C-alpha cells in the first residue's frame, strides 16, 4: 500500500531523515549555541475571565479588578455565528501611572466565522490595543431588549504580547509529501489527496458556518525528532539546501510584475511559532485583496507596532481559536508592512480575514480605526504597494474587477445579498464591507480605496514640469542659452515610479530614477517642447504637458545708446535734474535693462528713459547692461558733467539789479523789469537749461538760441519757486552755443529774475 510521507515544516527548512520522516524546523534563538535554551523573554500570554450575565440575559459585567499585565483585549463567546447587538465597553488602568481610561467601545460588527470548520473557534469583538495595563472593567448592554439576549460563554480575553523573542524550539507543523512510500503505513479509507468540502447551507436557514478549510494533519508528537537550520533572513518561502531531501510540493511563488515592498517577517516581529503548529494552507492563486482595519485605536506609537501584531496573533489563536493570525499582511500607520499568516509572503496562503470570501484572496489589515479619520498616507501607500505586488504575482490589475464565489449565504453593509456557490463581481482591491455584513475597514479608509487602486495600478498622476533652472520664464515660455535643469513633481509617491525621462521635442534625452525630481539637458539653438515622462511600476506611462523652451545665444543690442539731457526741475549744486535715455532690443525676448552707477536701478524691457540728478561740476558715468531672458547681455555707457553758469557770467544789456538770498544759486541773482534788457551765455555742450526764480508777479522772457528766437517763456507761478529749471534745450552732440534771454516787459508784471544757466558737457 502506497502512502504519502509526512514532512514537518516551520519558518525555515532544515531536514533530517529519522525513521522515514523528513523534519523541517526553524531556529528562533540568536545562534546555534542557544538552541537548547528553555528560558528567555516571555511570549504572548492570554488570560480569559468570564463575565457575569444578568438574569434576563440582556447585559453582562466584569467588575473593576487587578489583572496580570496586558496591552490588548477583547470579549469572546462560544458560538462564532452569534452576534452581540448592544454596546460592548471596557475601561483599563494604565500600568505606567495607574489612571483609568474612559469607557472604550469594542467593535462588534465582526464575525467569528472567518475561520471555521475547527473545534473551539469562538465569536468575538474586534481586539483593541490599549497599551500596557494592569486593571480592567467591562460591561455589555443590549438596551434591555429580551429579543437581544447575549450569547453564551462570554469572557474577557486580555493579551500580553510579550517581548517578541521566540522560543528556541517551536513546534513543527505537518504537511504531506506526495509520492513517497512508507513501509510502516497502514491502509486507510482516506484518498491520498483530500479535497476541502464545499460549504453547505445549514438547516436553520441562517448563514453557514463559513468556508470549509482543507483538512490538516495532526501536530507531530513531541518526541518526534527534528533538525534545525539558522534563522532565515527573509520571510519568503523556504528552500532546502543541496544536501536536503526533496522538498514538499508547495504552490508556486510566481514573480510579480512589480517590485516587492519591504516586509517585516514573522521572525522580525517576534511570532511565537509554537502557538500555531499547523501547516499553512494554500490557494490556487490570488484574484483580489480585501482591506481591513484592526486594533481599534489610532493612538499608538509605531514603535509598538510589532507588539500589536503579536497581540493580534495571540488574540486570533488563543481567544478566537483560529489556527494562526487571520490576515495575510498587517500595515501600521507609519507604513511598515508585517507578514501575517505563515506560509510565505510570496505564496497564496489561505487566510481568515473575509468571511465567505477567503478563497482566492489575501487580507491586508491596517492597524487603527478609520471610521471617522482617514488612514495616513504612509499606510495607504503601503497597502497599495502590497496589493500591487501580490496581485502582480497573478497578473491581476489592481484597478480591475474579478469574480469571486461566495462561500456562504447572507448580506452585506450595502444591502447586497450573497448565495453560497454563486459568483459575484468584486473590485480586485476591495474593502471588507464589500463582503459580508461589517463596516470594516471604516468609512474613511473605504473612501480611500479608489486612491489605493490608482496608486497600485498606475499610471503616475499629477505629473507636471515645475521649473526650468538655467532659464528665464517670460509668460509661459522659458529662455536659456543652452543648458537647463528641468524639475518636476507628481502626486504618485516615488516608490511606485520605475523611472522618469526628460523629453525634448518628443525624444528622450535623459533618464532618471523614480526618486528623482529633476534632470539636465543641453538644448540646441531654437524653440523646443520639453516634457517629462513617468513610467509606473506597472509599466503604464504618463507624459506631462509640454513647456516651451527657447535656446537663444544672441546678445541684446542698444539700438539707442544711453544719452543724457537736462530736464526741468529744481537745481542744486549737488543735484542737477537730468534725463537718461536709451533703447535696447533682443531677437528673442528682452528681460530688463540695469543701470549700475551712479545709482543701481532696473528697468523693464519697454522702458526707455528715467529721471535722475547729478552733481554739478563733476563728470558722472552712467553704465547700463541689457539682459534677455536667456541670460545673454550687452553693455553701453554715457558720461556727462553738469556745469552751472551764474547770472554774473552772462553778457547783459539794459538795466539789471542784483538780488541776494540763500535761496539763489551762489547766493545772488539778476532781476529786471526793463523791456528789451537781455542776458546771454556762451558755452560748449549738448544740453542747456535756463534757471529762474518764479512768483505770481513774474513776467515773461524771449529765448534766443544761437541768434534765433525759439520760444517765449512765462515765469509766472502761483507759488514761489527758486532755482527752477524752466526751459531746456538738447542737441544730438556737443557744440558751441549761445543762449540769450530778453525781457518782454509783460503788462502788470514786467519783472523777471534769473539765476543763471546750466549746461551739460
C-alpha positions as CSV (number, residue, x, y, z in Angstrom):
1,X,0.0,0.0,0.0
2,X,1.5,3.4,-1.0
3,X,1.0,6.3,1.3
4,X,2.2,9.8,1.4
5,X,5.2,10.6,3.6
6,X,4.7,13.4,6.1
7,X,7.1,16.4,6.5
8,X,7.2,18.8,9.3
9,X,7.7,22.5,8.5
10,X,8.2,25.7,10.4
11,X,9.5,29.2,9.4
12,X,12.7,27.9,7.8
13,X,13.5,24.4,6.3
14,X,16.1,22.1,7.8
15,X,15.9,18.4,7.3
16,X,17.0,15.2,8.9
17,X,15.8,11.7,8.0
18,X,14.7,9.8,11.0
19,X,12.6,6.7,10.7
20,X,11.5,7.7,7.2
21,X,10.2,11.1,8.3
22,X,11.6,14.5,7.0
23,X,11.6,17.1,9.7
24,X,11.8,20.9,9.0
25,X,12.2,23.3,11.8
26,X,13.0,27.0,12.1
27,X,15.5,28.2,14.7
28,X,14.3,31.2,16.6
29,X,17.2,31.7,19.0
30,X,20.1,34.1,18.3
31,X,22.6,31.5,17.4
32,X,23.1,27.7,17.2
33,X,24.6,27.8,20.6
34,X,21.3,28.6,22.3
35,X,19.1,26.0,20.6
36,X,18.6,24.1,23.8
37,X,17.8,27.2,25.8
38,X,14.5,26.8,27.6
39,X,14.4,30.2,29.3
40,X,14.2,33.7,27.8
41,X,11.7,36.6,27.4
42,X,8.1,35.5,27.7
43,X,6.0,35.1,24.6
44,X,2.4,36.2,24.3
45,X,0.1,35.4,27.2
46,X,-3.7,35.4,27.1
47,X,-5.9,35.4,30.2
48,X,-9.7,34.6,30.0
49,X,-12.2,35.9,32.6
50,X,-15.9,35.0,32.5
51,X,-18.4,37.9,32.5
52,X,-21.4,37.8,34.8
53,X,-24.6,37.8,32.8
54,X,-27.8,39.3,34.2
55,X,-30.7,37.0,34.8
56,X,-32.6,38.4,31.8
57,X,-29.6,37.7,29.6
58,X,-29.5,41.2,28.1
59,X,-26.5,42.6,30.0
60,X,-23.2,41.4,31.4
61,X,-20.4,42.9,33.5
62,X,-17.0,42.3,34.8
63,X,-16.2,44.3,37.9
64,X,-13.2,46.5,38.2
65,X,-10.2,44.4,39.1
66,X,-6.5,44.0,39.1
67,X,-5.1,41.8,36.3
68,X,-1.9,40.4,35.0
69,X,-0.1,42.7,32.6
70,X,-1.8,43.1,29.2
71,X,-1.9,45.5,26.3
72,X,-4.7,44.2,24.1
73,X,-8.2,42.9,25.0
74,X,-11.4,41.7,23.5
75,X,-14.6,39.9,24.5
76,X,-15.4,36.5,23.0
77,X,-18.2,34.0,23.2
78,X,-18.8,30.4,22.4
79,X,-20.8,30.5,19.2
80,X,-18.8,32.0,16.3
81,X,-22.0,32.7,14.4
82,X,-23.6,34.6,17.3
83,X,-23.7,38.4,17.4
84,X,-23.8,40.9,20.2
85,X,-26.2,43.7,19.3
86,X,-25.7,46.1,22.2
87,X,-22.8,48.3,23.4
88,X,-19.7,46.4,24.5
89,X,-17.4,48.7,26.5
90,X,-14.2,48.3,28.6
91,X,-12.0,50.6,30.6
92,X,-8.5,49.9,31.6
93,X,-5.9,51.0,34.1
94,X,-2.5,52.2,32.9
95,X,0.4,50.2,34.2
96,X,2.5,53.3,34.0
97,X,0.6,55.8,36.1
98,X,-2.4,53.9,37.5
99,X,-5.0,56.1,35.8
100,X,-8.2,54.7,34.3
101,X,-9.4,55.3,30.8
102,X,-12.9,56.4,30.0
103,X,-15.2,53.7,28.7
104,X,-13.9,52.4,25.4
105,X,-16.1,50.7,22.8
106,X,-15.3,47.3,21.3
107,X,-16.4,46.8,17.7
108,X,-19.0,44.1,17.3
109,X,-19.6,44.1,13.5
110,X,-17.1,41.3,13.1
111,X,-17.8,37.7,12.5
112,X,-16.1,34.8,14.3
113,X,-16.7,32.6,11.3
114,X,-13.7,33.9,9.3
115,X,-12.1,30.6,10.2
116,X,-14.5,27.8,11.0
117,X,-14.5,24.1,10.4
118,X,-12.3,23.8,13.5
119,X,-13.0,22.8,17.1
120,X,-13.0,25.6,19.6
121,X,-13.5,28.6,17.3
122,X,-15.2,31.4,19.1
123,X,-17.0,34.6,18.1
124,X,-15.7,37.9,19.5
125,X,-15.3,41.6,19.3
126,X,-12.6,43.3,17.4
127,X,-9.5,43.2,19.6
128,X,-8.5,46.6,21.0
129,X,-4.9,47.8,21.7
130,X,-4.9,49.8,25.0
131,X,-1.2,49.8,25.8
132,X,0.5,48.4,29.0
133,X,-2.3,47.9,31.5
134,X,-2.9,46.0,34.8
135,X,-6.6,46.6,35.6
136,X,-9.9,46.3,33.7
137,X,-13.6,46.6,33.9
138,X,-16.1,45.6,31.3
139,X,-19.8,45.9,30.5
140,X,-22.3,44.8,27.8
141,X,-25.8,46.2,27.5
142,X,-28.3,45.3,24.8
143,X,-30.7,48.1,25.9
144,X,-32.9,45.7,27.9
145,X,-34.3,44.0,24.8
146,X,-35.3,40.5,25.6
147,X,-35.1,39.6,22.0
148,X,-31.4,40.6,22.1
149,X,-30.1,38.1,24.6
150,X,-26.4,37.8,24.9
151,X,-24.6,34.8,23.5
152,X,-23.3,32.1,25.9
153,X,-19.8,31.8,27.1
154,X,-19.0,35.5,27.4
155,X,-15.5,36.1,28.6
156,X,-12.9,38.9,28.6
157,X,-9.6,37.9,26.9
158,X,-6.6,40.1,27.8
159,X,-3.4,39.7,25.8
160,X,0.1,40.4,26.9
161,X,2.0,40.4,23.6
162,X,5.3,39.5,25.2
163,X,8.6,40.9,24.3
164,X,9.0,39.3,20.9
165,X,11.8,36.8,21.4
166,X,10.8,33.3,20.2
167,X,11.2,30.0,21.9
168,X,14.3,28.3,20.6
169,X,12.4,25.2,19.8
170,X,9.0,25.9,18.3
171,X,6.8,23.1,17.3
172,X,7.0,21.9,13.8
173,X,3.9,21.7,11.6
174,X,2.9,18.9,9.3
175,X,2.4,18.7,5.6
176,X,2.2,15.8,3.1
177,X,4.9,14.8,0.8
178,X,3.3,13.0,-2.1
179,X,4.9,10.1,-3.9
180,X,6.9,8.6,-1.1
181,X,6.3,5.1,0.2
182,X,6.1,4.4,3.9
183,X,6.8,0.8,4.8
184,X,5.1,1.3,8.1
185,X,2.0,2.8,6.7
186,X,-1.3,1.0,7.1
187,X,-4.1,1.2,4.6
188,X,-6.8,3.8,5.3
189,X,-10.0,4.8,3.5
190,X,-8.8,8.3,3.0
191,X,-7.9,9.4,-0.5
192,X,-4.2,10.4,-0.9
193,X,-5.1,14.0,-1.7
194,X,-8.1,15.1,0.4
195,X,-10.2,17.9,-1.0
196,X,-11.8,20.6,1.1
197,X,-15.5,20.1,1.1
198,X,-17.7,22.9,-0.2
199,X,-19.8,24.7,2.4
200,X,-23.4,23.8,2.7
201,X,-26.3,25.9,3.9
202,X,-27.5,24.9,7.4
203,X,-30.9,23.6,8.0
204,X,-31.8,26.5,10.3
205,X,-31.8,29.0,7.4
206,X,-29.1,31.1,8.9
207,X,-25.7,31.7,7.3
208,X,-23.5,28.6,7.1
209,X,-20.5,28.4,9.3
210,X,-18.2,29.7,6.6
211,X,-15.8,28.5,4.0
212,X,-14.6,25.0,4.7
213,X,-10.9,24.7,5.0
214,X,-8.7,21.9,3.8
215,X,-8.1,19.0,6.2
216,X,-4.8,19.3,8.1
217,X,-2.6,16.7,9.5
218,X,-2.2,16.4,13.3
219,X,0.7,18.0,15.1
220,X,3.6,15.6,15.5
221,X,4.3,14.0,18.8
222,X,6.7,16.0,21.0
223,X,9.1,13.1,20.8
224,X,9.3,13.3,17.0
225,X,13.0,14.2,16.2
226,X,13.6,17.5,14.3
227,X,16.5,19.2,12.6
228,X,17.5,22.8,12.8
229,X,18.8,25.5,10.5
230,X,19.9,29.1,11.1
231,X,17.1,31.7,11.4
232,X,16.0,32.8,7.9
233,X,16.8,36.4,6.9
234,X,13.7,36.8,4.7
235,X,10.1,35.8,5.0
236,X,9.9,34.3,1.6
237,X,9.1,30.6,1.1
238,X,11.8,28.3,2.4
239,X,14.0,26.2,0.1
240,X,16.2,23.3,1.2
241,X,19.9,23.2,0.8
242,X,21.6,20.9,-1.8
243,X,22.0,18.2,0.8
244,X,18.3,18.2,1.8
245,X,15.9,15.5,0.7
246,X,13.3,16.6,-1.9
247,X,11.2,19.5,-0.8
248,X,7.4,19.1,-0.3
249,X,5.1,20.1,-3.1
250,X,4.1,23.7,-2.5
251,X,2.2,26.1,-4.7
252,X,4.4,28.2,-6.8
253,X,5.7,31.6,-5.8
254,X,5.4,33.4,-9.1
255,X,7.4,36.5,-9.8
256,X,5.4,39.7,-9.6
257,X,5.1,42.3,-12.3
258,X,6.1,45.0,-9.7
259,X,8.8,45.2,-7.0
260,X,8.2,43.6,-3.7
261,X,7.8,46.1,-0.8
262,X,9.8,45.7,2.4
263,X,8.0,43.3,4.7
264,X,8.9,42.5,8.3
265,X,9.0,38.7,8.6
266,X,7.2,36.8,11.4
267,X,10.6,36.3,12.9
268,X,11.2,40.0,12.6
269,X,8.1,40.9,14.7
270,X,8.6,38.0,17.1
271,X,6.0,35.4,16.2
272,X,5.9,32.5,18.7
273,X,5.5,29.8,16.2
274,X,4.8,27.2,18.9
275,X,1.3,28.8,19.2
276,X,0.3,27.8,15.7
277,X,1.9,24.5,14.9
278,X,-0.4,23.5,12.0
279,X,0.8,23.6,8.4
280,X,-0.3,26.6,6.3
281,X,-3.0,26.0,3.7
282,X,-2.7,27.4,0.2
283,X,-4.9,28.7,-2.5
284,X,-4.6,28.2,-6.3
285,X,-3.8,31.9,-6.6
286,X,-4.9,35.4,-5.6
287,X,-7.6,37.2,-7.6
288,X,-8.3,40.1,-5.1
289,X,-7.2,41.6,-1.9
290,X,-9.5,42.8,0.9
291,X,-8.6,45.8,3.0
292,X,-9.4,45.8,6.7
293,X,-8.8,47.9,9.8
294,X,-8.0,46.4,13.2
295,X,-6.9,47.0,16.8
296,X,-9.5,49.8,17.3
297,X,-7.1,52.7,18.1
298,X,-5.1,55.3,16.2
299,X,-3.4,56.4,19.4
300,X,-0.4,54.1,19.3
301,X,3.3,54.5,18.6
302,X,4.8,52.8,15.6
303,X,7.5,51.5,17.9
304,X,4.7,49.3,19.4
305,X,3.5,48.0,16.0
306,X,5.3,44.7,16.3
307,X,3.8,44.2,19.8
308,X,0.4,45.0,18.3
309,X,0.9,42.3,15.6
310,X,1.9,39.8,18.3
311,X,-1.2,40.8,20.2
312,X,-3.4,40.2,17.2
313,X,-1.7,36.9,16.6
314,X,-2.3,35.8,20.2
315,X,-5.9,37.0,20.2
316,X,-6.8,35.2,16.9
317,X,-5.2,32.0,18.0
318,X,-5.8,31.8,21.8
319,X,-9.0,33.9,22.1
320,X,-10.8,33.2,18.8
321,X,-9.4,29.7,18.5
322,X,-8.0,30.2,15.0
323,X,-5.1,28.3,13.6
324,X,-3.0,31.5,13.1
325,X,-3.2,35.2,12.6
326,X,-6.1,35.8,10.2
327,X,-4.6,38.5,8.0
328,X,-2.0,37.8,5.3
329,X,-0.4,41.2,5.9
330,X,-0.7,43.9,8.6
331,X,0.3,47.5,8.0
332,X,0.8,50.2,10.6
333,X,0.1,53.9,10.3
334,X,3.8,54.6,9.5
335,X,3.6,52.3,6.5
336,X,5.5,49.3,7.9
337,X,4.3,46.1,6.4
338,X,4.3,42.9,8.6
339,X,4.0,39.3,7.4
340,X,0.7,37.9,8.7
341,X,-0.3,34.2,8.4
342,X,2.6,31.9,7.9
343,X,3.4,30.1,4.7
344,X,5.5,32.5,2.8
345,X,4.5,36.0,1.8
346,X,5.2,35.2,-1.8
347,X,2.7,32.2,-1.8
348,X,-1.1,32.2,-1.9
349,X,-1.6,31.5,1.8
350,X,-5.2,30.7,2.8
351,X,-6.1,33.4,5.4
352,X,-9.0,34.0,7.7
353,X,-10.0,37.6,7.1
354,X,-13.1,38.0,5.0
355,X,-15.9,35.5,5.9
356,X,-17.3,33.9,2.8
357,X,-14.5,35.2,0.5
358,X,-11.3,33.9,1.9
359,X,-10.7,31.8,-1.2
360,X,-8.7,33.3,-4.0
361,X,-8.0,36.4,-1.9
362,X,-5.5,38.0,0.5
363,X,-6.3,40.1,3.5
364,X,-4.4,43.4,4.4
365,X,-5.2,44.9,7.7
366,X,-4.3,48.5,8.7
367,X,-3.7,49.0,12.4
368,X,-6.1,51.7,13.6
369,X,-9.8,52.6,13.3
370,X,-10.8,54.6,10.2
371,X,-14.5,55.2,10.6
372,X,-14.1,59.0,11.2
373,X,-10.4,59.5,10.5
374,X,-8.7,58.9,7.2
375,X,-5.7,56.5,7.2
376,X,-2.3,58.2,6.9
377,X,-0.7,58.5,3.5
378,X,2.1,56.2,4.7
379,X,-0.4,53.5,5.4
380,X,-2.4,53.8,2.2
381,X,0.8,53.8,0.2
382,X,2.0,50.6,1.9
383,X,-1.4,49.0,1.3
384,X,-1.2,49.9,-2.4
385,X,2.3,48.5,-2.6
386,X,1.4,45.2,-1.1
387,X,-1.8,44.9,-3.2
388,X,0.1,45.7,-6.4
389,X,2.8,43.2,-5.6
390,X,0.6,40.4,-4.5
391,X,-1.9,40.8,-7.4
392,X,1.0,41.3,-9.8
393,X,2.1,37.7,-9.0
394,X,-1.0,36.5,-10.7
395,X,-1.2,39.2,-13.5
396,X,-4.2,40.8,-11.8
397,X,-5.0,44.5,-12.5
398,X,-5.4,46.4,-9.1
399,X,-7.8,48.7,-10.8
400,X,-9.9,46.0,-12.4
401,X,-12.6,43.6,-11.3
402,X,-12.8,39.9,-10.8
403,X,-15.4,37.3,-9.9
404,X,-15.3,35.5,-6.5
405,X,-17.5,32.6,-5.5
406,X,-19.4,33.1,-2.2
407,X,-18.6,30.6,0.4
408,X,-21.7,31.4,2.5
409,X,-25.1,33.0,2.2
410,X,-26.1,36.3,3.6
411,X,-25.9,40.1,3.0
412,X,-23.5,43.0,3.4
413,X,-23.4,46.5,4.8
414,X,-24.6,48.0,1.4
415,X,-27.6,45.6,1.1
416,X,-26.1,43.2,-1.4
417,X,-27.2,39.6,-0.9
418,X,-24.9,36.6,-1.5
419,X,-25.8,33.0,-2.1
420,X,-23.2,30.3,-1.4
421,X,-21.7,28.8,-4.5
422,X,-22.7,31.8,-6.7
423,X,-20.0,34.0,-8.4
424,X,-20.1,37.8,-7.8
425,X,-18.1,40.7,-9.2
426,X,-15.7,42.5,-6.9
427,X,-13.0,45.1,-7.3
428,X,-9.6,43.5,-7.2
429,X,-8.9,45.8,-4.3
430,X,-12.0,45.7,-2.2
431,X,-12.9,46.6,1.4
432,X,-14.0,44.1,3.9
433,X,-17.5,45.6,3.9
434,X,-17.9,44.6,0.2
435,X,-18.1,41.0,1.6
436,X,-20.5,40.0,4.4
437,X,-22.0,42.4,6.8
438,X,-19.5,44.7,8.5
439,X,-18.4,48.4,8.4
440,X,-14.8,47.4,8.2
441,X,-12.4,49.0,7.1
442,X,-14.3,52.1,8.2
443,X,-16.0,54.7,6.1
444,X,-12.9,56.9,5.7
445,X,-10.5,54.1,4.7
446,X,-13.1,52.6,2.5
447,X,-13.4,56.0,0.8
448,X,-9.6,55.9,0.2
449,X,-9.7,52.6,-1.7
450,X,-10.1,54.3,-5.2
451,X,-6.9,56.2,-4.5
452,X,-5.2,53.0,-3.3
453,X,-6.3,51.3,-6.5
454,X,-4.9,54.2,-8.5
455,X,-1.6,54.0,-6.8
456,X,-1.3,50.3,-7.2
457,X,-2.4,50.2,-10.8
458,X,-0.9,53.4,-12.2
459,X,-0.3,55.4,-14.1
460,X,1.6,58.2,-12.3
461,X,-0.7,61.1,-11.7
462,X,-0.2,64.8,-11.2
463,X,2.9,64.8,-13.3
464,X,3.9,68.4,-14.2
465,X,7.0,70.4,-15.0
466,X,7.6,72.7,-12.0
467,X,10.8,74.5,-13.0
468,X,13.4,75.0,-15.7
469,X,16.6,76.1,-13.9
470,X,19.1,77.9,-16.1
471,X,16.3,79.5,-18.0
472,X,14.2,82.7,-17.5
473,X,10.4,82.5,-17.7
474,X,8.6,85.2,-19.6
475,X,4.9,84.5,-19.8
476,X,4.6,80.8,-20.5
477,X,7.9,80.5,-22.3
478,X,11.3,79.7,-20.9
479,X,14.5,81.1,-22.4
480,X,18.0,79.7,-22.0
481,X,21.4,79.9,-23.5
482,X,21.7,76.1,-23.8
483,X,22.0,74.0,-20.5
484,X,18.9,73.5,-18.4
485,X,17.8,71.5,-15.4
486,X,14.2,70.6,-15.6
487,X,12.3,70.0,-12.3
488,X,9.0,68.1,-11.9
489,X,6.6,66.8,-9.4
490,X,4.0,64.1,-9.3
491,X,1.2,63.2,-6.9
492,X,2.1,59.5,-7.1
493,X,4.7,58.5,-4.4
494,X,8.2,57.7,-5.9
495,X,8.0,54.1,-4.7
496,X,5.5,53.4,-7.5
497,X,7.7,55.1,-10.2
498,X,10.1,52.9,-12.2
499,X,11.8,55.8,-13.9
500,X,11.4,59.3,-15.3
501,X,12.5,60.5,-18.7
502,X,13.2,64.0,-19.9
503,X,11.8,64.5,-23.4
504,X,12.9,67.3,-25.8
505,X,10.7,67.5,-28.9
506,X,9.4,64.1,-28.1
507,X,12.7,62.3,-27.8
508,X,14.2,61.1,-24.5
509,X,17.4,62.9,-23.7
510,X,17.8,61.9,-20.1
511,X,16.6,59.1,-17.8
512,X,16.3,59.4,-14.0
513,X,15.3,57.1,-11.1
514,X,11.8,57.1,-9.8
515,X,13.0,59.0,-6.8
516,X,14.4,61.8,-8.9
517,X,12.7,65.2,-9.3
518,X,15.0,66.8,-11.9
519,X,17.2,66.0,-14.9
520,X,19.7,68.0,-17.0
521,X,19.6,68.7,-20.8
522,X,21.6,70.7,-23.3
523,X,19.5,72.4,-25.9
524,X,20.4,73.4,-29.5
525,X,19.6,76.9,-30.5
526,X,15.9,77.2,-31.4
527,X,12.4,76.6,-29.9
528,X,11.7,73.3,-28.2
529,X,8.9,71.4,-26.5
530,X,10.1,69.9,-23.2
531,X,8.2,67.2,-21.3
532,X,8.7,64.7,-18.5
533,X,7.6,61.1,-19.0
534,X,7.0,58.8,-16.0
535,X,6.8,55.0,-16.1
536,X,4.8,53.5,-13.3
537,X,6.0,50.2,-11.8
538,X,3.0,48.6,-13.7
539,X,4.6,49.8,-17.0
540,X,1.9,52.4,-17.6
541,X,3.3,55.7,-19.0
542,X,2.3,59.3,-18.3
543,X,3.7,62.3,-20.1
544,X,3.4,65.8,-18.7
545,X,2.1,68.8,-20.6
546,X,4.8,70.3,-22.7
547,X,6.5,73.6,-21.8
548,X,8.2,75.8,-24.5
549,X,11.9,76.4,-24.0
550,X,13.8,78.7,-26.4
551,X,17.6,78.3,-26.6
552,X,19.0,81.7,-27.5
553,X,22.7,82.7,-27.7
554,X,22.3,86.1,-29.3
555,X,23.0,89.1,-27.1
556,X,20.6,92.0,-26.9
557,X,21.6,95.3,-28.5
558,X,21.2,99.0,-27.7
559,X,19.6,100.5,-30.8
560,X,19.7,103.8,-29.0
561,X,22.8,104.2,-26.9
562,X,22.4,105.7,-23.4
563,X,22.4,109.6,-23.6
564,X,21.8,112.4,-21.1
565,X,19.7,115.6,-21.3
566,X,19.0,118.3,-18.8
567,X,15.4,118.5,-17.6
568,X,13.1,120.8,-15.8
569,X,13.1,120.9,-12.0
570,X,14.8,122.4,-9.0
571,X,18.5,122.9,-9.4
572,X,21.1,122.4,-6.6
573,X,24.8,122.2,-6.8
574,X,24.7,118.6,-5.7
575,X,21.6,117.6,-7.7
576,X,21.1,118.9,-11.2
577,X,18.0,117.4,-12.8
578,X,18.6,115.4,-16.0
579,X,17.1,112.6,-18.1
580,X,18.8,109.4,-19.0
581,X,17.6,107.9,-22.3
582,X,18.2,104.6,-24.1
583,X,16.6,101.8,-26.1
584,X,17.5,98.1,-26.1
585,X,16.1,95.2,-28.1
586,X,16.6,91.4,-28.4
587,X,16.0,88.9,-31.1
588,X,14.2,86.6,-28.7
589,X,12.9,88.4,-25.6
590,X,14.4,91.3,-23.7
591,X,14.1,90.9,-20.0
592,X,15.4,94.2,-18.5
593,X,18.0,97.0,-18.6
594,X,20.0,97.7,-15.5
595,X,21.8,100.9,-14.5
596,X,24.7,100.1,-12.3
597,X,26.0,103.6,-11.4
598,X,25.9,106.3,-10.0
599,X,22.8,104.5,-8.6
600,X,21.6,100.9,-9.2
601,X,18.3,100.7,-11.0
602,X,16.5,98.0,-13.0
603,X,14.1,98.9,-15.8
604,X,11.6,96.8,-17.7
605,X,12.0,95.9,-21.4
606,X,9.8,98.7,-22.6
607,X,11.2,101.5,-20.5
608,X,13.5,103.9,-22.5
609,X,14.1,106.8,-20.2
610,X,14.4,107.7,-16.5
611,X,14.8,110.9,-14.4
612,X,17.9,111.3,-12.4
613,X,20.1,114.1,-10.8
614,X,23.8,114.6,-11.0
615,X,26.4,116.6,-9.1
616,X,27.4,119.8,-10.8
617,X,31.0,120.3,-11.9
618,X,31.8,116.6,-11.7
619,X,31.9,114.1,-14.5
620,X,29.5,111.2,-13.9
621,X,29.4,107.8,-15.8
622,X,26.1,106.0,-16.4
623,X,26.9,102.4,-17.4
624,X,23.9,100.2,-18.5
625,X,23.5,96.5,-19.2
626,X,20.7,94.9,-21.2
627,X,19.6,91.3,-20.3
628,X,17.5,88.9,-22.3
629,X,15.5,86.1,-20.7
630,X,18.2,83.6,-21.8
631,X,20.8,85.4,-19.8
632,X,22.7,87.0,-22.7
633,X,23.9,90.6,-22.1
634,X,25.0,93.7,-23.8
635,X,26.6,96.9,-22.2
636,X,26.7,100.6,-23.1
637,X,27.5,103.7,-21.2
638,X,27.4,107.5,-21.3
639,X,29.0,110.2,-19.1
640,X,28.4,113.9,-18.6
641,X,29.2,116.9,-16.4
642,X,26.5,119.4,-15.5
643,X,28.0,123.0,-15.3
644,X,26.3,126.0,-13.6
645,X,26.9,129.4,-15.2
646,X,26.0,132.1,-12.8
647,X,24.0,135.1,-14.0
648,X,27.0,137.3,-13.4
649,X,29.0,135.3,-16.0
650,X,26.5,136.3,-18.7
651,X,26.6,139.2,-21.1
652,X,23.9,141.7,-20.2
653,X,22.3,144.7,-21.9
654,X,19.8,147.1,-20.3
655,X,19.1,147.5,-16.6
656,X,19.6,144.5,-14.2
657,X,19.7,144.7,-10.5
658,X,21.4,142.2,-8.2
659,X,19.4,140.4,-5.5
660,X,20.8,138.5,-2.6
661,X,19.4,135.4,-0.9
662,X,20.5,132.0,0.2
663,X,17.7,130.6,-2.0
664,X,19.6,131.7,-5.1
665,X,22.5,129.7,-6.7
666,X,25.6,131.3,-5.4
667,X,23.5,133.5,-3.1
668,X,22.7,136.1,-5.8
669,X,20.5,136.6,-8.8
670,X,19.7,139.2,-11.5
671,X,16.3,140.9,-11.8
672,X,15.0,143.3,-14.5
673,X,11.7,145.0,-15.4
674,X,13.1,146.8,-18.4
675,X,11.6,145.8,-21.6
676,X,14.4,144.7,-24.0
677,X,17.0,144.1,-21.3
678,X,19.0,140.9,-22.2
679,X,21.4,138.4,-20.7
680,X,23.3,135.8,-22.7
681,X,25.7,132.9,-22.1
682,X,28.0,131.2,-24.5
683,X,29.2,127.5,-23.8
684,X,30.2,124.3,-25.4
685,X,27.9,121.4,-24.5
686,X,25.0,119.2,-25.7
687,X,22.2,120.4,-23.4
688,X,21.2,123.6,-21.6
689,X,18.6,124.7,-19.0
690,X,17.5,128.3,-18.0
691,X,17.3,128.7,-14.2
692,X,15.0,131.3,-12.8
693,X,13.0,132.4,-9.8
694,X,9.3,132.4,-10.1
695,X,6.3,134.1,-8.4
696,X,2.7,135.2,-9.1
697,X,4.1,138.6,-10.3
698,X,6.8,137.2,-12.5
699,X,6.8,138.3,-16.2
700,X,8.0,136.7,-19.5
701,X,11.2,136.4,-21.5
702,X,12.0,135.7,-25.1
703,X,14.6,132.9,-25.5
704,X,17.1,133.0,-28.4
705,X,19.4,130.1,-29.3
706,X,22.4,130.9,-31.5
707,X,20.7,134.1,-32.5
708,X,17.3,132.6,-33.3
709,X,14.2,133.2,-31.3
710,X,12.9,129.8,-30.2
711,X,10.3,130.5,-27.5
712,X,8.5,132.8,-25.1
713,X,8.8,131.6,-21.5
714,X,6.4,132.8,-18.8
715,X,7.9,132.8,-15.3
716,X,4.6,133.3,-13.6
717,X,3.8,130.7,-10.8
718,X,1.1,130.5,-8.2
719,X,3.7,129.6,-5.7
720,X,7.2,131.0,-5.2
721,X,10.0,128.9,-6.6
722,X,13.7,129.3,-6.6
723,X,16.4,127.8,-8.8
724,X,13.7,126.4,-11.2
725,X,15.0,125.0,-14.5
726,X,12.0,126.1,-16.6
727,X,13.3,125.9,-20.1
728,X,15.7,123.3,-21.6
729,X,17.3,122.6,-25.0
730,X,19.2,119.4,-26.0
731,X,21.3,118.8,-29.1
732,X,22.4,115.5,-30.7
733,X,26.1,116.3,-29.9
734,X,28.3,118.7,-28.1
735,X,28.9,122.1,-29.8
736,X,29.4,125.8,-29.0
737,X,26.1,127.6,-28.4
738,X,24.7,130.9,-27.2
739,X,21.5,131.2,-25.2
740,X,20.1,134.7,-24.7
741,X,17.0,135.9,-22.8
742,X,15.2,139.2,-23.4
743,X,12.8,140.8,-21.0
744,X,9.3,141.0,-22.6
745,X,8.0,143.7,-20.2
746,X,4.7,142.0,-19.6
747,X,1.9,144.4,-18.7
748,X,1.3,144.4,-15.0
749,X,4.1,142.0,-14.2
750,X,7.2,143.0,-16.1
751,X,9.8,141.8,-13.6
752,X,11.9,138.7,-14.3
753,X,14.6,137.1,-12.1
754,X,17.3,134.8,-13.5
755,X,19.6,132.6,-11.5
756,X,21.9,131.6,-14.4
757,X,22.2,128.8,-17.0
758,X,23.2,125.1,-16.6
759,X,24.7,123.2,-19.5
760,X,25.9,119.6,-19.9
761,X,29.2,118.9,-21.3
